[in-house]
Amino acid sequence: MAMFRVEGGHRLKGELIPQGAKNEALQILSAVLLTPERVVVHNVPDILDVNKLVEMLGDLGVEVEELGAGDGAGVGAGGAEAAQAASVAAGSHAGEAGAARLISRSYAFTARNINLDFVRSEEFRKKSSALRGSVMLTGPLLARFGFAYMPKPGGDKIGRRRLDTHLIGFEKLGATLNWQQGASYFEITANEGLKGTYMLLDEASVTGTANILMAAVLAKGKTTIYNAACEPYLQQLSKMLNRMGAKISGIGSNLLTIEGVESLGGTEHTILPDMIEVGSFIGLAAMTGSEITIKNVAYDELGIIPAQFRRLGITVERRGDDIYIPQHEHYEIESFMDGSIMTIADAPWPGLTPDLLSVFLVVATQAKGSVLIHQKMFESRLFFVDKLIDMGAQIILCDPHRATIIGHNREFCLRGTRMVSPDIRAGIAMLIAAMSAKGISVIENIEQIDRGYQDIDRRLNAIGAKIERV
């Protein structure tokens, strides 16, 4: 098991380029199963979760071709800005002063001959149960072939991650759910095909909406999904499906209407920059007192993220499609207009993504002032704060969902310690804390960080960090 050995106290200076969005990639790669024709995807991040899904597609019989630089049919309608980011990333050089190299990948997928026996195999169930994102293979398999197996969730240890929204949506489309108590998977069949219907989702689940959407595009008749998630990544999926021949309207809202079609064709798509990585870099810059430019961020797709960092007193300057973070000696948390303590809480889009609350929490430890972090969606995601308290942070864990942070205003440095990363987002928060701390920190179980952040140690070392992978 690999570890990071981090020497804290070093200021960074230079440019960082965000990777392709992990959460979008998992949706987009699942959607290639909806058509037997060739689908080209650009700006695919080289991270564990995405690589596992690519491997699973190959096991299913999808022809997977990794394209070299300049391969493919050029930039598709999926986003010129993201393609520009991929081009810049591929052209930078490791070791270049003040620049961190990021290699972007492009793939071509052809799901012409799917091995349905593999879908029924124990190997498929085992691999699926180890990857949370594999649940999104269910919708495409069910829509195109009439059956699928959905594993119980794997991935992060951040509390319950139920599948009710997915399963109820499939049942409303006419599928039959077969499950035995104690089984590790759900068997879902649609022997007579899926039929369009109206549904009101019990929660605005991103993966649930994506899964139901991918099933509905090949269903007979019209499907209406109310209380649908509307994150930029789901908008990207919807636009890609429409280019493949789907008929989806209401994109960007919480009311989606899908007119079912008989089949879908091929297309080309470019994945957006990862907004979670962009937010992580903003927090990293402020926490370590560094001057960083984050390149090609697709700023208009970041929503409330820049404004929320400004509420912590962090200067977030837009320069075209880049973000510039100047060196911060101090940053002061705002209070509400009535003088009460600032609260930062997660919410469905266009609210603040829960994936960044761990970063906001750790950055607040060195701010001037106090803030309440309210994690509404996952009940175990704040438990990593005990390690920050060991490092000298002043944090009161009120309950599994709320923590109050009293900032040090840099009067006291965090001190190095030994930590274990419980999930992707807590892992990056621990890394940020370690980089700002005095002394040496060791972070174990960094496979969790690698699941969501591509070559993070090498990229940060290129602009002045001291991170050793052991």
C-alpha positions as CSV (number, residue, x, y, z in Angstrom):
1,M,0.0,0.0,0.0
2,A,1.5,3.3,-1.1
3,M,1.9,6.4,1.1
4,F,2.7,10.1,0.7
5,R,5.5,11.6,2.8
6,V,4.9,15.3,2.7
7,E,7.3,18.0,3.8
8,G,5.2,21.0,4.7
9,G,5.8,24.7,4.7
10,H,6.7,25.2,1.0
11,R,5.1,27.9,-1.1
12,L,4.1,26.9,-4.6
13,K,4.3,29.2,-7.7
14,G,3.3,28.4,-11.2
15,E,0.5,27.0,-13.4
16,L,-1.8,24.0,-12.9
17,I,-4.1,22.5,-15.5
18,P,-7.1,20.6,-14.2
19,Q,-7.7,17.1,-15.4
20,G,-10.8,15.9,-17.2
21,A,-13.8,15.6,-14.9
22,K,-14.0,12.3,-13.1
23,N,-17.8,12.4,-12.5
24,E,-18.5,13.3,-16.1
25,A,-16.1,10.7,-17.5
26,L,-17.9,7.9,-15.6
27,Q,-21.3,8.9,-17.1
28,I,-19.9,9.5,-20.6
29,L,-18.0,6.2,-20.8
30,S,-21.1,4.2,-19.6
31,A,-23.1,5.8,-22.4
32,V,-21.0,4.3,-25.1
33,L,-22.8,1.0,-24.5
34,L,-26.0,2.6,-26.0
35,T,-24.8,2.4,-29.6
36,P,-22.9,-0.1,-31.8
37,E,-21.3,2.8,-33.6
38,R,-17.9,4.4,-32.8
39,V,-17.8,7.0,-30.0
40,V,-14.7,9.2,-29.5
41,V,-14.1,10.8,-26.1
42,H,-11.4,13.4,-25.4
43,N,-9.8,14.7,-22.2
44,V,-10.3,11.4,-20.4
45,P,-8.5,11.6,-17.0
46,D,-5.9,9.0,-16.1
47,I,-7.2,8.0,-12.7
48,L,-8.0,4.7,-11.0
49,D,-11.8,4.9,-11.1
50,V,-11.9,5.8,-14.8
51,N,-9.2,3.3,-15.7
52,K,-11.2,0.5,-14.0
53,L,-14.3,1.5,-16.0
54,V,-12.4,1.5,-19.3
55,E,-11.1,-2.0,-18.4
56,M,-14.6,-3.2,-17.6
57,L,-15.8,-1.9,-21.0
58,G,-13.1,-4.0,-22.6
59,D,-14.2,-7.0,-20.6
60,L,-17.8,-6.5,-21.9
61,G,-16.5,-6.7,-25.4
62,V,-16.3,-3.0,-26.3
63,E,-13.5,-2.3,-28.8
64,V,-11.4,0.2,-26.9
65,E,-8.8,2.2,-28.9
66,E,-6.5,4.7,-27.2
67,L,-5.9,7.5,-29.6
68,G,-2.5,9.3,-29.8
69,A,-2.1,13.0,-29.9
70,G,-3.9,14.5,-32.9
71,D,-5.9,11.3,-33.5
72,G,-9.7,11.3,-33.9
73,A,-11.9,13.6,-35.9
74,G,-11.0,16.8,-34.1
75,V,-12.9,18.8,-31.6
76,G,-16.6,17.7,-31.4
77,A,-19.5,19.6,-30.1
78,G,-18.7,18.6,-26.5
79,G,-16.7,21.7,-25.6
80,A,-13.9,23.6,-27.4
81,E,-12.6,25.1,-24.1
82,A,-12.0,21.6,-22.7
83,A,-10.2,20.5,-25.8
84,Q,-8.0,23.6,-25.6
85,A,-7.2,22.6,-22.1
86,A,-6.2,19.1,-23.2
87,S,-4.0,20.6,-26.0
88,V,-2.2,22.9,-23.6
89,A,-1.8,20.1,-21.1
90,A,-0.3,17.8,-23.6
91,G,2.1,20.5,-24.8
92,S,3.6,21.4,-21.4
93,H,6.8,19.8,-20.2
94,A,7.6,18.1,-16.9
95,G,10.2,20.0,-14.9
96,E,9.5,23.2,-16.7
97,A,9.9,26.1,-14.2
98,G,6.5,26.9,-12.8
99,A,4.5,24.5,-14.9
100,A,3.0,21.1,-14.1
101,R,2.6,18.7,-17.0
102,L,-0.7,16.9,-17.5
103,I,-1.2,14.3,-20.2
104,S,-4.7,14.2,-21.6
105,R,-6.0,11.0,-23.3
106,S,-8.5,10.3,-26.1
107,Y,-10.3,7.0,-26.7
108,A,-12.5,5.5,-29.3
109,F,-15.1,3.0,-28.2
110,T,-17.2,0.7,-30.4
111,A,-19.7,-1.4,-28.5
112,R,-20.7,-3.6,-31.5
113,N,-20.4,-7.0,-30.0
114,I,-21.2,-7.1,-26.3
115,N,-20.4,-10.2,-24.3
116,L,-23.6,-10.7,-22.4
117,D,-22.2,-13.8,-20.7
118,F,-19.7,-11.6,-18.9
119,V,-22.5,-9.5,-17.6
120,R,-23.9,-12.6,-15.9
121,S,-20.5,-13.7,-14.5
122,E,-19.1,-13.5,-11.0
123,E,-16.1,-11.6,-12.3
124,F,-18.4,-8.8,-13.5
125,R,-20.1,-8.6,-10.2
126,K,-16.8,-8.5,-8.3
127,K,-15.4,-5.7,-10.5
128,S,-18.6,-3.8,-10.3
129,S,-18.8,-3.9,-6.6
130,A,-15.4,-2.4,-6.3
131,L,-16.3,0.7,-8.4
132,R,-19.2,3.0,-7.4
133,G,-19.4,4.4,-11.0
134,S,-20.2,1.0,-12.4
135,V,-23.8,1.4,-11.4
136,M,-24.2,3.7,-14.4
137,L,-23.6,0.7,-16.8
138,T,-27.1,-0.5,-15.7
139,G,-29.2,2.0,-17.6
140,P,-27.4,1.5,-21.0
141,L,-27.4,-2.3,-20.6
142,L,-31.0,-2.4,-19.6
143,A,-32.1,-0.1,-22.5
144,R,-30.2,-1.9,-25.2
145,F,-30.2,-5.6,-24.1
146,G,-33.1,-5.9,-21.7
147,F,-31.3,-7.0,-18.6
148,A,-28.5,-5.8,-16.3
149,Y,-26.9,-6.6,-12.9
150,M,-26.4,-3.7,-10.5
151,P,-23.9,-4.3,-7.7
152,K,-24.3,-2.8,-4.2
153,P,-22.2,0.4,-4.0
154,G,-18.5,0.3,-3.6
155,G,-16.0,3.2,-3.5
156,D,-15.8,5.8,-0.7
157,K,-16.6,5.0,2.9
158,I,-18.7,8.1,3.5
159,G,-21.9,6.7,4.8
160,R,-25.0,5.2,3.1
161,R,-25.2,5.6,-0.7
162,R,-28.5,4.0,-1.5
163,L,-29.7,2.9,-4.9
164,D,-33.4,3.4,-4.4
165,T,-33.7,6.3,-6.9
166,H,-32.1,4.2,-9.7
167,L,-34.2,1.1,-9.0
168,I,-37.5,2.9,-8.6
169,G,-36.8,4.8,-11.9
170,F,-36.1,1.6,-13.7
171,E,-39.3,0.0,-12.3
172,K,-41.4,3.0,-13.5
173,L,-39.9,2.5,-17.0
174,G,-41.3,-1.1,-16.9
175,A,-38.3,-3.1,-15.7
176,T,-38.6,-5.9,-13.2
177,L,-36.3,-6.0,-10.1
178,N,-35.2,-9.4,-8.8
179,W,-33.3,-9.5,-5.6
180,Q,-32.8,-11.9,-2.7
181,Q,-32.0,-10.9,0.8
182,G,-28.3,-11.1,1.4
183,A,-27.4,-11.0,-2.3
184,S,-24.6,-8.6,-3.3
185,Y,-26.3,-7.4,-6.5
186,F,-29.7,-6.6,-8.1
187,E,-30.9,-8.4,-11.3
188,I,-33.0,-6.1,-13.5
189,T,-34.9,-7.3,-16.6
190,A,-37.0,-5.7,-19.2
191,N,-38.2,-8.6,-21.4
192,E,-40.9,-6.5,-23.1
193,G,-38.7,-3.4,-23.4
194,L,-38.9,-0.1,-21.5
195,K,-41.8,2.2,-21.8
196,G,-41.8,6.0,-21.2
197,T,-43.6,7.4,-18.2
198,Y,-43.7,10.3,-15.7
199,M,-41.6,10.1,-12.6
200,L,-40.9,12.4,-9.7
201,L,-37.5,11.5,-8.2
202,D,-37.3,11.2,-4.4
203,E,-34.0,13.0,-4.5
204,A,-32.0,14.9,-7.2
205,S,-29.5,12.1,-7.5
206,V,-26.8,12.8,-10.1
207,T,-26.0,9.2,-10.8
208,G,-29.6,8.2,-10.5
209,T,-30.7,10.8,-13.0
210,A,-27.9,9.8,-15.4
211,N,-28.8,6.2,-15.1
212,I,-32.5,6.7,-15.7
213,L,-31.8,9.2,-18.5
214,M,-29.7,6.6,-20.4
215,A,-32.4,4.0,-20.0
216,A,-35.1,6.3,-21.1
217,V,-33.6,7.5,-24.4
218,L,-34.3,4.0,-26.0
219,A,-37.7,3.5,-24.2
220,K,-40.9,3.6,-26.2
221,G,-42.8,6.8,-25.9
222,K,-42.2,9.9,-23.7
223,T,-40.5,10.0,-20.3
224,T,-40.7,13.0,-18.0
225,I,-38.2,13.2,-15.1
226,Y,-39.1,15.8,-12.5
227,N,-36.6,16.7,-9.7
228,A,-33.9,15.7,-12.0
229,A,-30.3,16.6,-11.2
230,C,-29.0,19.4,-13.5
231,E,-25.2,19.4,-12.8
232,P,-23.0,20.6,-15.7
233,Y,-21.8,17.0,-16.1
234,L,-25.3,15.8,-16.6
235,Q,-25.9,18.6,-19.1
236,Q,-22.8,17.3,-20.9
237,L,-24.2,13.8,-21.0
238,S,-27.6,15.0,-22.3
239,K,-26.0,17.0,-25.1
240,M,-23.8,14.1,-26.1
241,L,-26.9,11.8,-26.2
242,N,-28.7,14.3,-28.4
243,R,-25.8,14.4,-30.8
244,M,-26.1,10.6,-30.9
245,G,-29.8,11.0,-32.0
246,A,-31.6,11.1,-28.6
247,K,-34.4,13.7,-28.1
248,I,-33.9,15.3,-24.7
249,S,-35.3,18.7,-23.8
250,G,-35.1,20.7,-20.6
251,I,-31.4,20.3,-20.4
252,G,-30.0,22.4,-17.4
253,S,-33.3,22.3,-15.6
254,N,-34.8,19.9,-13.0
255,L,-37.5,18.8,-15.5
256,L,-36.3,16.6,-18.3
257,T,-38.4,15.3,-21.2
258,I,-37.2,12.4,-23.3
259,E,-38.8,11.2,-26.5
260,G,-37.6,7.6,-27.0
261,V,-35.9,6.6,-30.2
262,E,-35.2,3.2,-31.7
263,S,-31.4,3.5,-31.9
264,L,-28.5,5.9,-31.3
265,G,-25.4,6.5,-33.5
266,G,-21.8,7.5,-32.9
267,T,-20.5,10.9,-31.9
268,E,-17.5,12.7,-30.5
269,H,-17.3,14.4,-27.1
270,T,-14.8,16.4,-25.0
271,I,-15.0,16.1,-21.2
272,L,-15.0,19.3,-19.1
273,P,-12.2,20.2,-16.7
274,D,-12.8,18.8,-13.3
275,M,-14.5,21.4,-11.1
276,I,-13.6,19.5,-7.9
277,E,-9.9,19.7,-8.8
278,V,-10.2,23.4,-9.7
279,G,-11.7,24.0,-6.2
280,S,-9.1,21.9,-4.6
281,F,-6.3,24.0,-6.3
282,I,-8.0,27.2,-5.1
283,G,-8.0,26.0,-1.5
284,L,-4.5,24.7,-1.8
285,A,-3.1,28.0,-3.0
286,A,-4.7,30.0,-0.2
287,M,-3.8,27.4,2.6
288,T,-0.1,27.3,1.6
289,G,0.2,31.1,0.8
290,S,1.0,30.3,-2.8
291,E,0.6,32.2,-6.1
292,I,-1.0,29.9,-8.6
293,T,-2.7,30.2,-12.0
294,I,-5.2,27.5,-12.8
295,K,-5.5,27.2,-16.6
296,N,-8.5,26.5,-18.8
297,V,-11.1,25.9,-16.0
298,A,-14.3,26.3,-18.1
299,Y,-15.1,29.1,-15.7
300,D,-18.8,29.5,-16.7
301,E,-19.4,25.9,-15.6
302,L,-18.0,26.4,-12.1
303,G,-21.3,27.8,-10.7
304,I,-21.1,29.0,-7.1
305,I,-17.6,27.6,-6.4
306,P,-15.6,30.8,-6.9
307,A,-18.0,32.9,-4.9
308,Q,-18.0,30.5,-2.0
309,F,-14.2,30.7,-1.8
310,R,-14.5,34.5,-1.8
311,R,-16.7,34.1,1.3
312,L,-13.6,32.7,3.1
313,G,-11.7,35.8,2.1
314,I,-9.8,34.2,-0.7
315,T,-9.1,36.3,-3.8
316,V,-10.3,34.4,-6.9
317,E,-9.5,36.5,-10.0
318,R,-10.8,35.5,-13.4
319,R,-8.5,36.0,-16.3
320,G,-10.2,34.9,-19.4
321,D,-10.9,31.2,-18.8
322,D,-8.1,31.0,-16.2
323,I,-8.2,31.6,-12.4
324,Y,-5.4,33.5,-10.7
325,I,-4.9,33.1,-7.0
326,P,-2.4,35.6,-5.5
327,Q,-0.2,34.9,-2.5
328,H,-2.3,35.2,0.7
329,E,-0.6,36.2,3.9
330,H,-4.1,36.2,5.6
331,Y,-7.7,35.7,4.5
332,E,-10.7,36.5,6.6
333,I,-14.0,34.7,6.7
334,E,-17.1,36.8,6.1
335,S,-20.0,36.9,8.4
336,F,-23.7,37.1,7.5
337,M,-25.3,40.6,7.3
338,D,-26.8,40.2,10.8
339,G,-23.3,39.4,12.2
340,S,-24.0,35.7,12.7
341,I,-21.4,33.0,11.9
342,M,-20.9,32.1,8.3
343,T,-22.4,28.7,7.3
344,I,-21.2,26.9,4.2
345,A,-23.4,23.9,3.3
346,D,-23.7,21.5,0.3
347,A,-26.8,21.4,-1.9
348,P,-27.9,20.0,-5.2
349,W,-26.7,22.0,-8.2
350,P,-26.6,25.0,-8.6
351,G,-25.8,24.8,-4.9
352,L,-22.3,23.9,-3.6
353,T,-21.1,20.4,-4.5
354,P,-20.6,18.2,-1.4
355,D,-17.3,17.0,-2.9
356,L,-15.6,20.3,-2.0
357,L,-16.7,20.7,1.7
358,S,-13.7,18.8,2.9
359,V,-11.5,21.4,1.1
360,F,-13.4,24.3,2.5
361,L,-13.1,22.8,6.0
362,V,-9.4,22.4,6.0
363,V,-8.8,25.9,4.3
364,A,-10.9,27.5,7.1
365,T,-8.4,26.3,9.8
366,Q,-5.9,29.0,8.8
367,A,-8.4,31.7,8.1
368,K,-9.3,34.6,10.4
369,G,-12.8,34.0,11.9
370,S,-15.1,31.1,12.3
371,V,-17.3,29.1,10.0
372,L,-19.9,26.3,10.3
373,I,-19.5,23.5,7.7
374,H,-22.7,21.6,7.2
375,Q,-22.4,18.4,5.2
376,K,-26.0,17.4,4.6
377,M,-25.7,14.6,2.2
378,F,-23.2,12.1,3.7
379,E,-23.2,11.4,7.4
380,S,-19.6,10.1,7.7
381,R,-17.7,12.6,5.5
382,L,-16.5,14.8,8.4
383,F,-15.0,12.1,10.5
384,F,-11.5,12.8,9.2
385,V,-11.4,16.1,11.2
386,D,-9.9,14.2,14.2
387,K,-6.7,14.1,12.3
388,L,-6.8,17.8,11.7
389,I,-7.4,18.3,15.4
390,D,-4.3,16.2,16.0
391,M,-2.4,18.6,13.8
392,G,-3.5,21.6,16.0
393,A,-6.7,22.7,14.2
394,Q,-9.5,24.2,16.3
395,I,-12.5,22.2,15.2
396,I,-15.7,21.3,17.1
397,L,-17.4,18.3,15.5
398,C,-21.0,19.0,16.4
399,D,-22.5,15.8,14.9
400,P,-21.8,13.6,11.9
401,H,-23.0,16.4,9.6
402,R,-21.7,19.6,11.2
403,A,-18.3,21.0,12.2
404,T,-17.4,24.5,13.5
405,I,-13.9,25.7,12.6
406,I,-12.2,28.5,14.5
407,G,-9.5,29.8,12.2
408,H,-5.9,30.3,13.5
409,N,-5.3,33.3,11.2
410,R,-1.8,31.7,10.6
411,E,-0.8,32.6,14.2
412,F,-0.2,28.9,14.8
413,C,0.9,26.4,12.1
414,L,-0.5,23.0,11.8
415,R,2.0,20.3,12.8
416,G,2.9,17.2,10.8
417,T,1.3,13.9,11.7
418,R,0.4,10.5,10.3
419,M,-3.0,10.1,8.7
420,V,-5.0,7.5,6.7
421,S,-7.2,8.7,3.8
422,P,-10.8,7.4,4.2
423,D,-12.1,8.7,0.8
424,I,-11.0,10.7,-2.2
425,R,-12.1,14.2,-1.0
426,A,-10.9,13.8,2.6
427,G,-7.6,12.5,1.1
428,I,-7.0,15.7,-0.9
429,A,-8.0,17.8,2.2
430,M,-5.4,15.9,4.3
431,L,-2.8,16.5,1.6
432,I,-3.5,20.3,1.6
433,A,-3.2,20.3,5.4
434,A,0.1,18.4,5.3
435,M,1.5,20.8,2.7
436,S,0.7,23.8,4.9
437,A,1.9,22.1,8.2
438,K,5.2,22.4,10.0
439,G,7.3,19.3,9.7
440,I,6.7,15.9,8.0
441,S,3.3,14.3,7.5
442,V,2.6,10.7,6.2
443,I,-0.7,10.0,4.5
444,E,-1.5,6.3,4.1
445,N,-4.1,4.7,1.7
446,I,-3.4,7.2,-1.0
447,E,-5.0,4.8,-3.5
448,Q,-8.1,6.7,-2.5
449,I,-6.6,10.0,-3.6
450,D,-5.4,8.3,-6.9
451,R,-9.0,7.3,-7.6
452,G,-9.8,11.0,-8.2
453,Y,-6.6,13.0,-8.8
454,Q,-4.2,12.3,-11.7
455,D,-0.5,12.3,-10.8
456,I,-1.2,14.8,-8.1
457,D,2.2,14.4,-6.4
458,R,4.2,14.9,-9.6
459,R,2.1,17.9,-10.7
460,L,2.4,19.7,-7.4
461,N,6.1,18.9,-7.0
462,A,6.6,20.6,-10.4
463,I,5.6,23.9,-8.9
464,G,7.4,23.7,-5.6
465,A,5.7,21.0,-3.4
466,K,7.8,18.4,-1.5
467,I,5.7,15.2,-1.8
468,E,7.3,11.8,-1.9
469,R,5.4,8.7,-3.0
470,V,6.6,5.8,-0.8
